[in-house]
Amino acid sequence: MIRMLAEAAFAMSGIGRILLFRPDWSDRFNLTERGLVRSFGAALIALPVYALMHAFFWQISPAGTPVQPLWYFAIDLARLWLLFPVVAALAVMVTGLKRDYAAWLTVRNWSVLAQILVVTLIAATHVAGLTGQVFLAYFFVLFYPVFVTVLHLSIAFAVLRGPWQRVAGAGMIVVLADFVSREGMQALATALNPVQPS
């Protein structure tokens, strides 16, 4: 487990290097087949962080806001870890960038942990009384969608080798799938768990 945590720390550094457009980002990832398998271990590290993140959300939710049911968290975790491999496989088939699929999947698996860590830290600042509801609203409505989009596209341009139009196309397929799945889940949760009148 200690080795996995060390690998996660290196991967988080690698994600930072990708976002800064540094060419040495690959030094922080194991892009072999073994590295691909190990990258799914990021889910084991992310699980307790994800649980903590939603515990923070339960604590900071305004009165009258429904708490998401357990099925929502289970499906959201499945969406985070299982949707991308399928969508990315379709994206590289359409764009002809199949040779870098494994590396793309490896880096993206670690990037999910980065996303969860960022959201957890933001929620923690609110629980600690350092930020207010207005800050959270701006973060989740404005900053976070932009952050996720930039992250997806940065990873695509770092990892996938090919004409920039094809790389951008593959990246946008993933961005759109992530957005539609996330918004669809939230809409479903709202429909099944409406706000109760006070």
MDTraj code that builds the backbone (N, CA, C; nanometers):
import mdtraj as md
import numpy as np

residues = "MET ILE ARG MET LEU ALA GLU ALA ALA PHE ALA MET SER GLY ILE GLY ARG ILE LEU LEU PHE ARG PRO ASP TRP SER ASP ARG PHE ASN LEU THR GLU ARG GLY LEU VAL ARG SER PHE GLY ALA ALA LEU ILE ALA LEU PRO VAL TYR ALA LEU MET HIS ALA PHE PHE TRP GLN ILE SER PRO ALA GLY THR PRO VAL GLN PRO LEU TRP TYR PHE ALA ILE ASP LEU ALA ARG LEU TRP LEU LEU PHE PRO VAL VAL ALA ALA LEU ALA VAL MET VAL THR GLY LEU LYS ARG ASP TYR ALA ALA TRP LEU THR VAL ARG ASN TRP SER VAL LEU ALA GLN ILE LEU VAL VAL THR LEU ILE ALA ALA THR HIS VAL ALA GLY LEU THR GLY GLN VAL PHE LEU ALA TYR PHE PHE VAL LEU PHE TYR PRO VAL PHE VAL THR VAL LEU HIS LEU SER ILE ALA PHE ALA VAL LEU ARG GLY PRO TRP GLN ARG VAL ALA GLY ALA GLY MET ILE VAL VAL LEU ALA ASP PHE VAL SER ARG GLU GLY MET GLN ALA LEU ALA THR ALA LEU ASN PRO VAL GLN PRO SER".split()
xyz = np.array([
    [0.0825, -0.1200, 0.0000],
    [0.0000, 0.0000, 0.0000],
    [0.0868, 0.1263, 0.0000],
    [0.1988, 0.1208, 0.0723],
    [0.2891, 0.2359, 0.0758],
    [0.3437, 0.2645, -0.0635],
    [0.3749, 0.1562, -0.1350],
    [0.4248, 0.1731, -0.2719],
    [0.3179, 0.2347, -0.3616],
    [0.1932, 0.1947, -0.3417],
    [0.0838, 0.2501, -0.4200],
    [0.0660, 0.3988, -0.3906],
    [0.0777, 0.4372, -0.2626],
    [0.0655, 0.5778, -0.2255],
    [0.1795, 0.6600, -0.2855],
    [0.2994, 0.6019, -0.2870],
    [0.4127, 0.6713, -0.3479],
    [0.3894, 0.6896, -0.4981],
    [0.3358, 0.5850, -0.5609],
    [0.3059, 0.5942, -0.7037],
    [0.1992, 0.6990, -0.7297],
    [0.1014, 0.7069, -0.6395],
    [-0.0040, 0.8079, -0.6522],
    [0.0536, 0.9484, -0.6401],
    [0.1472, 0.9670, -0.5462],
    [0.2098, 1.0985, -0.5287],
    [0.2864, 1.1382, -0.6547],
    [0.3576, 1.0437, -0.7141],
    [0.4293, 1.0709, -0.8387],
    [0.3300, 1.1060, -0.9490],
    [0.2190, 1.0329, -0.9548],
    [0.1198, 1.0573, -1.0588],
    [0.0558, 1.1952, -1.0427],
    [0.0288, 1.2369, -0.9177],
    [-0.0280, 1.3702, -0.8967],
    [0.0692, 1.4779, -0.9452],
    [0.1973, 1.4535, -0.9216],
    [0.2988, 1.5451, -0.9732],
    [0.2976, 1.5458, -1.1255],
    [0.2786, 1.4272, -1.1838],
    [0.2715, 1.4172, -1.3295],
    [0.1521, 1.4906, -1.3865],
    [0.0384, 1.4825, -1.3183],
    [-0.0808, 1.5556, -1.3628],
    [-0.0519, 1.7055, -1.3606],
    [0.0140, 1.7511, -1.2548],
    [0.0517, 1.8924, -1.2476],
    [0.1414, 1.9331, -1.3630],
    [0.2353, 1.8462, -1.3977],
    [0.3258, 1.8761, -1.5094],
    [0.2499, 1.8816, -1.6415],
    [0.1516, 1.7947, -1.6580],
    [0.0704, 1.7981, -1.7798],
    [-0.0052, 1.9297, -1.7895],
    [-0.0637, 1.9728, -1.6788],
    [-0.1390, 2.0992, -1.6787],
    [-0.0491, 2.2194, -1.7033],
    [0.0808, 2.2054, -1.6708],
    [0.1773, 2.3126, -1.6947],
    [0.2479, 2.2963, -1.8299],
    [0.2041, 2.1954, -1.9081],
    [0.2589, 2.1682, -2.0412],
    [0.4087, 2.1376, -2.0372],
    [0.4502, 2.0707, -1.9324],
    [0.5908, 2.0323, -1.9232],
    [0.6146, 1.9026, -1.9998],
    [0.7197, 1.8963, -2.0811],
    [0.7438, 1.7776, -2.1630],
    [0.7902, 1.6553, -2.0836],
    [0.8327, 1.6764, -1.9589],
    [0.8833, 1.5648, -1.8792],
    [0.7747, 1.4988, -1.7946],
    [0.6483, 1.5198, -1.8295],
    [0.5379, 1.4634, -1.7513],
    [0.5450, 1.3124, -1.7436],
    [0.5909, 1.2479, -1.8503],
    [0.5884, 1.1013, -1.8559],
    [0.6841, 1.0371, -1.7554],
    [0.7805, 1.1151, -1.7031],
    [0.8724, 1.0624, -1.6025],
    [0.7996, 1.0217, -1.4753],
    [0.6796, 1.0723, -1.4556],
    [0.6039, 1.0491, -1.3327],
    [0.5019, 0.9362, -1.3447],
    [0.4961, 0.8717, -1.4593],
    [0.3987, 0.7648, -1.4803],
    [0.4683, 0.6382, -1.5283],
    [0.4104, 0.5252, -1.4894],
    [0.4529, 0.3963, -1.5434],
    [0.3581, 0.3643, -1.6588],
    [0.4062, 0.3812, -1.7813],
    [0.3207, 0.3672, -1.8991],
    [0.3314, 0.2292, -1.9637],
    [0.3806, 0.1315, -1.8868],
    [0.3852, -0.0058, -1.9357],
    [0.2496, -0.0729, -1.9113],
    [0.2364, -0.1973, -1.9576],
    [0.1129, -0.2724, -1.9319],
    [0.0912, -0.2910, -1.7823],
    [0.1990, -0.3169, -1.7107],
    [0.1890, -0.3303, -1.5654],
    [0.1424, -0.1981, -1.5021],
    [0.1927, -0.0897, -1.5562],
    [0.1518, 0.0412, -1.5062],
    [0.0049, 0.0674, -1.5297],
    [-0.0467, 0.0197, -1.6429],
    [-0.1897, 0.0341, -1.6712],
    [-0.2727, -0.0401, -1.5675],
    [-0.2343, -0.1639, -1.5379],
    [-0.3070, -0.2431, -1.4377],
    [-0.3006, -0.1743, -1.3015],
    [-0.1813, -0.1264, -1.2653],
    [-0.1645, -0.0627, -1.1354],
    [-0.2406, 0.0697, -1.1264],
    [-0.2620, 0.1350, -1.2390],
    [-0.3328, 0.2632, -1.2353],
    [-0.4766, 0.2483, -1.1868],
    [-0.5340, 0.1291, -1.2039],
    [-0.6689, 0.1075, -1.1513],
    [-0.6666, 0.0994, -0.9988],
    [-0.5468, 0.0813, -0.9414],
    [-0.5339, 0.0871, -0.7966],
    [-0.5626, 0.2255, -0.7418],
    [-0.5615, 0.3258, -0.8294],
    [-0.5986, 0.4606, -0.7866],
    [-0.7399, 0.4616, -0.7293],
    [-0.8233, 0.3695, -0.7755],
    [-0.9608, 0.3610, -0.7236],
    [-0.9603, 0.3237, -0.5755],
    [-0.8655, 0.2400, -0.5344],
    [-0.8574, 0.2008, -0.3931],
    [-0.8204, 0.3198, -0.3050],
    [-0.7308, 0.4040, -0.3560],
    [-0.6926, 0.5236, -0.2812],
    [-0.8060, 0.6257, -0.2846],
    [-0.8713, 0.6352, -0.3984],
    [-0.9765, 0.7357, -0.4152],
    [-1.1012, 0.7050, -0.3332],
    [-1.1270, 0.5767, -0.3064],
    [-1.2523, 0.5396, -0.2391],
    [-1.2699, 0.6076, -0.1035],
    [-1.1731, 0.5994, -0.0105],
    [-1.1927, 0.6692, 0.1174],
    [-1.1974, 0.8214, 0.1017],
    [-1.1208, 0.8746, 0.0058],
    [-1.1245, 1.0191, -0.0179],
    [-1.2615, 1.0592, -0.0715],
    [-1.3155, 0.9769, -0.1602],
    [-1.4493, 1.0017, -0.2159],
    [-1.5539, 0.9983, -0.1053],
    [-1.5429, 0.9022, -0.0139],
    [-1.6374, 0.8932, 0.0981],
    [-1.6263, 1.0172, 0.1871],
    [-1.5032, 1.0631, 0.2127],
    [-1.4832, 1.1837, 0.2927],
    [-1.5420, 1.3054, 0.2221],
    [-1.5227, 1.3123, 0.0913],
    [-1.5759, 1.4238, 0.0133],
    [-1.7274, 1.4345, 0.0294],
    [-1.7962, 1.3210, 0.0177],
    [-1.9417, 1.3248, 0.0298],
    [-1.9877, 1.3446, 0.1743],
    [-1.9070, 1.3043, 0.2698],
    [-1.9387, 1.3363, 0.4099],
    [-1.9343, 1.4875, 0.4299],
    [-1.8370, 1.5534, 0.3669],
    [-1.8303, 1.6997, 0.3726],
    [-1.9542, 1.7608, 0.3067],
    [-1.9936, 1.7045, 0.1919],
    [-2.1105, 1.7579, 0.1216],
    [-2.2361, 1.7463, 0.2072],
    [-2.2517, 1.6332, 0.2754],
    [-2.3680, 1.6170, 0.3633],
    [-2.3682, 1.7237, 0.4721],
    [-2.2487, 1.7569, 0.5211],
    [-2.2384, 1.8534, 0.6294],
    [-2.2660, 1.9965, 0.5826],
    [-2.2292, 2.0282, 0.4583],
    [-2.2413, 2.1667, 0.4126],
    [-2.3652, 2.1912, 0.3281],
    [-2.4452, 2.0889, 0.3010],
    [-2.5648, 2.1076, 0.2198],
    [-2.6624, 2.2010, 0.2898],
    [-2.7171, 2.3006, 0.2190],
    [-2.8147, 2.3911, 0.2798],
    [-2.9402, 2.3159, 0.3228],
    [-3.0121, 2.3709, 0.4185],
    [-3.1363, 2.3098, 0.4651],
    [-3.2339, 2.2961, 0.3487],
    [-3.3007, 2.1827, 0.3441],
    [-3.3972, 2.1580, 0.2375],
    [-3.3394, 2.0882, 0.1167],
    [-3.2065, 2.0796, 0.1116],
    [-3.1423, 2.0095, 0.0008],
    [-3.1372, 1.8609, 0.0330],
    [-3.1886, 1.7753, -0.0562],
    [-3.1893, 1.6326, -0.0258],
    [-3.0495, 1.5725, -0.0280],
    [-3.0260, 1.4791, 0.0608],
    [-2.9000, 1.4050, 0.0605],
    [-2.9091, 1.2968, -0.0461],
    [-2.8034, 1.2858, -0.1261],
    [-2.8064, 1.1867, -0.2335],
    [-2.8089, 1.0461, -0.1747],
    [-2.8895, 0.9570, -0.2332],
    [-2.8964, 0.8189, -0.1838],
    [-2.7690, 0.7418, -0.2181],
    [-2.7521, 0.6271, -0.1532],
    [-2.6306, 0.5480, -0.1729],
    [-2.6135, 0.5022, -0.3179],
    [-2.7246, 0.4729, -0.3867],
    [-2.7122, 0.4269, -0.5244],
    [-2.6447, 0.5321, -0.6118],
    [-2.6661, 0.6594, -0.5775],
    [-2.6059, 0.7670, -0.6559],
    [-2.4529, 0.7585, -0.6490],
    [-2.4006, 0.7356, -0.5278],
    [-2.2554, 0.7282, -0.5108],
    [-2.1972, 0.6066, -0.5819],
    [-2.2700, 0.4952, -0.5739],
    [-2.2223, 0.3734, -0.6404],
    [-2.2159, 0.3932, -0.7913],
    [-2.3204, 0.4537, -0.8468],
    [-2.3235, 0.4751, -0.9921],
    [-2.2209, 0.5803, -1.0332],
    [-2.2042, 0.6825, -0.9488],
    [-2.1056, 0.7864, -0.9808],
    [-1.9644, 0.7289, -0.9830],
    [-1.9328, 0.6414, -0.8886],
    [-1.8018, 0.5760, -0.8891],
    [-1.7845, 0.4890, -1.0136],
    [-1.8900, 0.4161, -1.0485],
    [-1.8837, 0.3338, -1.1700],
    [-1.8640, 0.4221, -1.2932],
    [-1.9320, 0.5355, -1.2946],
    [-1.9176, 0.6295, -1.4073],
    [-1.7737, 0.6797, -1.4170],
    [-1.7157, 0.7153, -1.3036],
    [-1.5798, 0.7689, -1.3031],
    [-1.4762, 0.6686, -1.3530],
    [-1.4958, 0.5402, -1.3175],
    [-1.3918, 0.4419, -1.3472],
    [-1.4214, 0.3534, -1.4671],
    [-1.5474, 0.3382, -1.5048],
    [-1.5815, 0.2429, -1.6101],
    [-1.6245, 0.3074, -1.7411],
    [-1.6746, 0.4308, -1.7360],
    [-1.7218, 0.4940, -1.8587],
    [-1.6064, 0.5332, -1.9501],
    [-1.5003, 0.5898, -1.8912],
    [-1.3907, 0.6395, -1.9743],
    [-1.3270, 0.5322, -2.0621],
    [-1.2944, 0.4132, -2.0096],
    [-1.2317, 0.3142, -2.0978],
    [-1.3138, 0.2847, -2.2227],
    [-1.4467, 0.2812, -2.2076],
    [-1.5330, 0.2537, -2.3223],
    [-1.5351, 0.3715, -2.4191],
    [-1.5563, 0.4912, -2.3646],
    [-1.5638, 0.6112, -2.4487],
    [-1.4295, 0.6381, -2.5160],
    [-1.3205, 0.6238, -2.4408],
    [-1.1876, 0.6482, -2.4975],
    [-1.1559, 0.5470, -2.6073],
    [-1.1985, 0.4216, -2.5885],
    [-1.1765, 0.3198, -2.6922],
    [-1.2475, 0.3592, -2.8208],
    [-1.3709, 0.4078, -2.8077],
    [-1.4448, 0.4545, -2.9259],
    [-1.3765, 0.5759, -2.9876],
    [-1.3275, 0.6673, -2.9012],
    [-1.2645, 0.7901, -2.9498],
    [-1.1380, 0.7599, -3.0301],
    [-1.0545, 0.6680, -2.9818],
    [-0.9302, 0.6388, -3.0542],
    [-0.9570, 0.5579, -3.1808],
    [-1.0655, 0.4796, -3.1802],
    [-1.1020, 0.4072, -3.3028],
    [-1.1476, 0.5049, -3.4105],
    [-1.2281, 0.6025, -3.3707],
    [-1.2803, 0.7006, -3.4659],
    [-1.1686, 0.7887, -3.5200],
    [-1.0747, 0.8259, -3.4336],
    [-0.9688, 0.9192, -3.4728],
    [-0.8412, 0.8511, -3.5213],
    [-0.8328, 0.7187, -3.5085],
    [-0.7149, 0.6469, -3.5542],
    [-0.5937, 0.6631, -3.4645],
    [-0.6168, 0.6831, -3.3341],
    [-0.5063, 0.7042, -3.2398],
    [-0.4935, 0.5874, -3.1419],
    [-0.5206, 0.4680, -3.1910],
    [-0.5293, 0.3510, -3.1027],
    [-0.3981, 0.3154, -3.0342],
    [-0.2834, 0.3518, -3.0915],
    [-0.1553, 0.3079, -3.0352],
    [-0.1296, 0.3660, -2.8959],
    [-0.1942, 0.4786, -2.8637],
    [-0.1699, 0.5426, -2.7342],
    [-0.2848, 0.5232, -2.6359],
    [-0.3752, 0.4317, -2.6670],
    [-0.4921, 0.4118, -2.5811],
    [-0.4529, 0.3716, -2.4393],
    [-0.3605, 0.2763, -2.4251],
    [-0.3226, 0.2269, -2.2921],
    [-0.2610, 0.3381, -2.2075],
    [-0.1735, 0.4181, -2.2679],
    [-0.1117, 0.5285, -2.1946],
    [-0.2164, 0.6326, -2.1543],
    [-0.3106, 0.6596, -2.2448],
    [-0.4177, 0.7547, -2.2160],
    [-0.5000, 0.7068, -2.0966],
    [-0.5335, 0.5799, -2.0979],
    [-0.6142, 0.5233, -1.9899],
    [-0.5369, 0.5268, -1.8572],
    [-0.4072, 0.4974, -1.8624],
    [-0.3251, 0.4996, -1.7407],
    [-0.3250, 0.6378, -1.6766],
    [-0.2954, 0.7382, -1.7564],
    [-0.2880, 0.8749, -1.7032],
    [-0.4251, 0.9216, -1.6559],
    [-0.5267, 0.8883, -1.7312],
    [-0.6605, 0.9325, -1.6938],
    [-0.7059, 0.8690, -1.5622],
    [-0.6726, 0.7412, -1.5407],
    [-0.7089, 0.6771, -1.4138],
    [-0.6531, 0.7551, -1.2952],
    [-0.5280, 0.7968, -1.3055],
    [-0.4687, 0.8752, -1.1975],
    [-0.5319, 1.0135, -1.1883],
    [-0.5759, 1.0675, -1.3007],
    [-0.6355, 1.2013, -1.2982],
    [-0.7690, 1.2027, -1.2251],
    [-0.8377, 1.0890, -1.2209],
    [-0.9633, 1.0818, -1.1443],
    [-0.9342, 1.1079, -0.9970],
    [-0.8270, 1.0492, -0.9476],
    [-0.7869, 1.0734, -0.8088],
    [-0.7585, 1.2215, -0.7870],
    [-0.6936, 1.2861, -0.8845],
    [-0.6648, 1.4292, -0.8736],
    [-0.7936, 1.5103, -0.8657],
    [-0.8913, 1.4752, -0.9481],
    [-1.0199, 1.5464, -0.9460],
    [-1.0869, 1.5336, -0.8096],
    [-1.0893, 1.4122, -0.7571],
    [-1.1540, 1.3880, -0.6276],
    [-1.0815, 1.4632, -0.5164],
    [-0.9490, 1.4661, -0.5219],
    [-0.8718, 1.5387, -0.4211],
    [-0.9015, 1.6882, -0.4247],
    [-0.9107, 1.7453, -0.5437],
    [-0.9389, 1.8889, -0.5567],
    [-1.0750, 1.9220, -0.4957],
    [-1.1770, 1.8435, -0.5320],
    [-1.3116, 1.8702, -0.4800],
    [-1.3161, 1.8514, -0.3287],
    [-1.2492, 1.7490, -0.2785],
    [-1.2466, 1.7245, -0.1340],
    [-1.1803, 1.8399, -0.0594],
    [-1.0716, 1.8920, -0.1143],
    [-1.0037, 2.0049, -0.0504],
    [-1.0923, 2.1293, -0.0486],
    [-1.1642, 2.1533, -0.1569],
    [-1.2544, 2.2692, -0.1617],
    [-1.3663, 2.2527, -0.0594],
    [-1.4239, 2.1326, -0.0521],
    [-1.5290, 2.1081, 0.0465],
    [-1.4754, 2.1222, 0.1879],
    [-1.3522, 2.0795, 0.2104],
    [-1.2915, 2.0889, 0.3434],
    [-1.2746, 2.2342, 0.3856],
    [-1.2424, 2.3227, 0.2901],
    [-1.2281, 2.4646, 0.3258],
    [-1.3596, 2.5218, 0.3752],
    [-1.4697, 2.4724, 0.3197],
    [-1.6006, 2.5219, 0.3649],
    [-1.6355, 2.4664, 0.5027],
    [-1.6094, 2.3380, 0.5225],
    [-1.6353, 2.2765, 0.6532],
    [-1.5531, 2.3464, 0.7614],
    [-1.4307, 2.3877, 0.7271],
    [-1.3428, 2.4553, 0.8225],
    [-1.3801, 2.6017, 0.8427],
    [-1.4787, 2.6493, 0.7672],
    [-1.5219, 2.7880, 0.7813],
    [-1.4372, 2.8882, 0.7064],
    [-1.3534, 2.8396, 0.6135],
    [-1.2656, 2.9295, 0.5384],
    [-1.3325, 2.9883, 0.4155],
    [-1.4360, 2.9217, 0.3661],
    [-1.5084, 2.9698, 0.2486],
    [-1.6584, 2.9602, 0.2747],
    [-1.7357, 3.0320, 0.1946],
    [-1.8808, 3.0342, 0.2121],
    [-1.9540, 2.9693, 0.0960],
    [-2.0871, 2.9746, 0.1017],
    [-2.1705, 2.9140, -0.0018],
    [-2.1491, 2.9804, -0.1377],
    [-2.1253, 3.1104, -0.1386],
    [-2.1048, 3.1812, -0.2657],
    [-1.9800, 3.1277, -0.3354],
    [-1.8737, 3.1094, -0.2580],
    [-1.7501, 3.0539, -0.3156],
    [-1.7750, 2.9153, -0.3737],
    [-1.8466, 2.8302, -0.2979],
    [-1.8763, 2.6960, -0.3469],
    [-1.9565, 2.7000, -0.4752],
    [-2.0553, 2.7903, -0.4797],
    [-2.1389, 2.8008, -0.5992],
    [-2.0542, 2.8387, -0.7207],
    [-1.9670, 2.9381, -0.7040],
    [-1.8804, 2.9780, -0.8155],
    [-1.7860, 2.8649, -0.8547],
    [-1.7355, 2.7940, -0.7549],
    [-1.6424, 2.6847, -0.7844],
    [-1.7090, 2.5765, -0.8681],
    [-1.8257, 2.5299, -0.8236],
    [-1.8889, 2.4167, -0.8918],
    [-1.9610, 2.4549, -1.0209],
    [-2.0058, 2.5793, -1.0308],
    [-2.0769, 2.6207, -1.1521],
    [-1.9805, 2.6705, -1.2585],
    [-1.8753, 2.7406, -1.2171],
    [-1.7848, 2.8019, -1.3142],
    [-1.6490, 2.7318, -1.3227],
    [-1.5790, 2.7201, -1.2101],
    [-1.4416, 2.6718, -1.2165],
    [-1.4322, 2.5227, -1.2458],
    [-1.5085, 2.4413, -1.1742],
    [-1.4896, 2.2967, -1.1852],
    [-1.5149, 2.2428, -1.3264],
    [-1.6250, 2.2823, -1.3948],
    [-1.6424, 2.2326, -1.5323],
    [-1.5264, 2.2720, -1.6238],
    [-1.4745, 2.3940, -1.6054],
    [-1.3599, 2.4377, -1.6866],
    [-1.2358, 2.3555, -1.6515],
    [-1.2146, 2.3334, -1.5223],
    [-1.0996, 2.2545, -1.4772],
    [-1.1016, 2.1143, -1.5367],
    [-1.2175, 2.0477, -1.5310],
    [-1.2284, 1.9110, -1.5828],
    [-1.2057, 1.9099, -1.7341],
    [-1.2611, 2.0081, -1.8039],
    [-1.2422, 2.0159, -1.9492],
    [-1.0956, 2.0360, -1.9836],
    [-1.0303, 2.1299, -1.9162],
    [-0.8880, 2.1553, -1.9410],
    [-0.8050, 2.0319, -1.9071],
    [-0.8395, 1.9650, -1.7983],
    [-0.7662, 1.8445, -1.7586],
    [-0.7771, 1.7361, -1.8648],
    [-0.8996, 1.7082, -1.9106],
    [-0.9197, 1.6054, -2.0135],
    [-0.8415, 1.6391, -2.1412],
    [-0.8534, 1.7634, -2.1866],
    [-0.7873, 1.8014, -2.3113],
    [-0.6355, 1.8047, -2.2952],
    [-0.5871, 1.8500, -2.1802],
    [-0.4421, 1.8530, -2.1575],
    [-0.3835, 1.7127, -2.1601],
    [-0.4537, 1.6191, -2.0971],
    [-0.4067, 1.4803, -2.0969],
    [-0.4081, 1.4238, -2.2383],
    [-0.5151, 1.4517, -2.3127],
    [-0.5234, 1.4020, -2.4506],
    [-0.4076, 1.4548, -2.5347],
    [-0.3791, 1.5857, -2.5238],
    [-0.2711, 1.6437, -2.6046],
    [-0.1330, 1.5980, -2.5576],
    [-0.1204, 1.5658, -2.4282],
    [0.0090, 1.5175, -2.3784],
    [0.0358, 1.3747, -2.4224],
    [-0.0677, 1.2906, -2.4186],
    [-0.0480, 1.1467, -2.4364],
    [-0.0655, 1.1012, -2.5814],
    [-0.1676, 1.1509, -2.6476],
    [-0.1994, 1.1018, -2.7818],
    [-0.1075, 1.1656, -2.8851],
    [-0.0513, 1.0826, -2.9716],
    [0.0363, 1.1321, -3.0774],
    [-0.0374, 1.1249, -3.2103],
    [-0.0449, 1.2390, -3.2768],
    [-0.1155, 1.2449, -3.4040],
    [-0.1482, 1.3889, -3.4380],
    [-0.2140, 1.4115, -3.5508],
    [-0.2545, 1.5471, -3.5882],
    [-0.3399, 1.6112, -3.4785],
    [-0.3166, 1.7375, -3.4528],
    [-0.3840, 1.8029, -3.3406],
    [-0.5354, 1.7985, -3.3547],
    [-0.5851, 1.7989, -3.4799],
    [-0.7301, 1.7934, -3.4989],
    [-0.7874, 1.6615, -3.4469],
    [-0.7160, 1.5523, -3.4711],
    [-0.7635, 1.4223, -3.4236],
    [-0.7530, 1.4118, -3.2719],
    [-0.6432, 1.4628, -3.2177],
    [-0.6274, 1.4613, -3.0719],
    [-0.7366, 1.5445, -3.0059],
    [-0.7631, 1.6622, -3.0604],
    [-0.8689, 1.7473, -3.0062],
    [-1.0037, 1.6782, -3.0177],
    [-1.0264, 1.6098, -3.1291],
    [-1.1523, 1.5373, -3.1465],
    [-1.1703, 1.4273, -3.0431],
    [-1.0637, 1.3499, -3.0198],
    [-1.0703, 1.2437, -2.9187],
    [-1.0940, 1.3026, -2.7806],
    [-1.0236, 1.4115, -2.7511],
    [-1.0408, 1.4757, -2.6210],
    [-1.1819, 1.5288, -2.6014],
    [-1.2395, 1.5885, -2.7054],
    [-1.3742, 1.6449, -2.6934],
    [-1.4802, 1.5353, -2.6800],
    [-1.4575, 1.4211, -2.7414],
    [-1.5514, 1.3098, -2.7239],
    [-1.5587, 1.2711, -2.5768],
    [-1.4420, 1.2647, -2.5130],
    [-1.4361, 1.2297, -2.3709],
    [-1.4990, 1.3385, -2.2848],
    [-1.4693, 1.4645, -2.3169],
    [-1.5265, 1.5771, -2.2411],
    [-1.6782, 1.5743, -2.2476],
    [-1.7324, 1.5544, -2.3662],
    [-1.8788, 1.5537, -2.3834],
    [-1.9418, 1.4353, -2.3110],
    [-1.8784, 1.3192, -2.3193],
    [-1.9318, 1.2008, -2.2502],
    [-1.9322, 1.2223, -2.1002],
    [-1.8255, 1.2826, -2.0486],
    [-1.8180, 1.3095, -1.9054],
    [-1.9265, 1.4080, -1.8638],
    [-1.9452, 1.5138, -1.9421],
    [-2.0458, 1.6157, -1.9095],
    [-2.1867, 1.5577, -1.9135],
    [-2.2180, 1.4855, -2.0213],
    [-2.3529, 1.4300, -2.0358],
    [-2.3824, 1.3288, -1.9264],
    [-2.2848, 1.2439, -1.8944],
    [-2.3080, 1.1425, -1.7906],
    [-2.3244, 1.2070, -1.6541],
    [-2.2437, 1.3100, -1.6252],
    [-2.2523, 1.3779, -1.4958],
    [-2.3858, 1.4511, -1.4801],
    [-2.4239, 1.5257, -1.5839],
    [-2.5500, 1.5993, -1.5776],
    [-2.6693, 1.5041, -1.5766],
    [-2.6589, 1.3950, -1.6504],
    [-2.7662, 1.2964, -1.6516],
    [-2.7870, 1.2329, -1.5159],
    [-2.6770, 1.2024, -1.4485],
    [-2.6876, 1.1447, -1.3137],
    [-2.7520, 1.2406, -1.2166],
    [-2.7118, 1.3677, -1.2244],
    [-2.7687, 1.4679, -1.1334],
    [-2.9168, 1.4888, -1.1603],
    [-2.9547, 1.4887, -1.2866],
    [-3.0957, 1.5043, -1.3206],
    [-3.1771, 1.3849, -1.2705],
    [-3.1210, 1.2649, -1.2852],
    [-3.1896, 1.1452, -1.2379],
    [-3.2041, 1.1476, -1.0865],
    [-3.0968, 1.1866, -1.0171],
    [-3.1028, 1.1930, -0.8707],
    [-3.2047, 1.2948, -0.8242],
    [-3.2152, 1.4082, -0.8941],
    [-3.3125, 1.5110, -0.8587],
    [-3.4542, 1.4611, -0.8817],
    [-3.4739, 1.3883, -0.9900],
    [-3.6074, 1.3363, -1.0210],
    [-3.6511, 1.2302, -0.9208],
    [-3.5571, 1.1488, -0.8767],
    [-3.5919, 1.0390, -0.7843],
    [-3.5880, 1.0801, -0.6381],
    [-3.5221, 1.1923, -0.6107],
    [-3.5080, 1.2356, -0.4715],
    [-3.5352, 1.3862, -0.4622],
    [-3.6598, 1.4271, -0.4904],
    [-3.6910, 1.5694, -0.4945],
    [-3.6846, 1.6352, -0.3579],
    [-3.6707, 1.7670, -0.3571],
    [-3.6687, 1.8419, -0.2331],
    [-3.8072, 1.8338, -0.1682],
    [-3.8082, 1.7981, -0.0394],
    [-3.9348, 1.7896, 0.0327],
    [-3.9785, 1.9269, 0.0786],
    [-4.1084, 1.9605, 0.0677],
    [-4.1541, 2.0907, 0.1147],
    [-4.1362, 2.1053, 0.2638],
    [-4.0908, 2.2228, 0.3077],
    [-4.0661, 2.2435, 0.4515],
    [-4.1908, 2.2888, 0.5228],
])
top = md.Topology()
chain = top.add_chain()
for i, resn in enumerate(residues, 1):
    res = top.add_residue(resn, chain, resSeq=i)
    for name in ("N", "CA", "C"):
        top.add_atom(name, md.element.get_by_symbol(name[0]), res)
traj = md.Trajectory(xyz[None], top)
